Amino acid sequence: MHAANDLRSTLEKHAPLLLALLLVLLSARMLKKTFWSLFGIYMALHYSGIHPFG
């Protein structure tokens, strides 16, 4: 039973760090997808003759 308490203590100690790491990874993935989507839209407009930024 002592090992179960040690495991719970370890999980409680590291849970905020793991949650923060998961949040960082998910937000980085979202930013990457957003960037490539916007880049694709820009290039589609650019090659179709519409130049959004000049």
N, C-alpha and C positions, 0 to 999 in steps of 0.2 A: 504494500500500500504506500510505502514511503516513496517508491519510484514514481508512482502516479502523481503524487503531490509535487515532486521535483519537476516532472514534465509540465504540469499545469503552471508552476511558477515560471519556468522557462518560457512557455508560450505567452503568459501574461506580460513578461518582461520584454519580449521581442515583438509582440503583436503590433504596437504602433509603428515600429520600423518597417515591418513587413507590409502593413497597410499603406504606408507612405511610398514604399518602393512600388507597390502595385499601382497606386495612383499615378506616379510618375511615368511608369511604363505605358499605362493606358492613355494618358494625356499625350505622350510623345507619339504613340501610334495614331491618335486622332489628328494631331498636328501634321503628321506626315501625309496622311490620307487627304487632308484638307489642302495642303500645299500642292500635291500632285494633281488633284482635281482642278484647282484654280489654274495651275500651269497648263493643263490640258485644254481648258476652256480658252485661255489666252492664246495658245498656239493655234487652236482651231479658228479663232477669230482672225488672228494675224495672217494665216495662210489663205483665208477666204477673202482677204482684201480689206478687212476692217482692222484698223490699227488703233486700238483703244488709247494708247499713250503717245500718240503723235505719229 
